[in-house]
Each structure stands twice: as structure tokens, then as C-alpha cells.
């Protein structure tokens, strides 16, 4: 017998998505981002660090 899912349950299809500025991959809303979703730019801490490194490298090259 197959377990039936409740009507409210389901995948992440209904969650908003953004494109990561560091890696270019789509990522979905997470509960921990509920207060700051508008400010979220990257999908992970790793991508956040990569974006910072790129920004610093550009600033150092232009200085």
C-alpha cells in the first residue's frame, strides 16, 4: 500500500527561487531565510565566500 500525502505536503515546486550570483544555479527558499529572503544572493556559504573573493580581487585590481 502506498502512503498518501496530505494536501499541504509536497515538493519544493511552490517555493520561490533565485539564481545564485556566484555559481549561477537556481536555489529555493529556505525557512532560515524567511526574514531576509530579499537580501539572500547566494545558495551556500561556499558561494558567499567565492563571491567575496571575486569582489575583493576586482577592487585590488582597480586600485
Secondary structure, 3 states (H helix, E strand, C coil): CCCCCCCCCCCCCCCCEEECCCCCCEEECCHHHCCCHHHCCCCCHHHHHHHHHHHHHHHHHHC
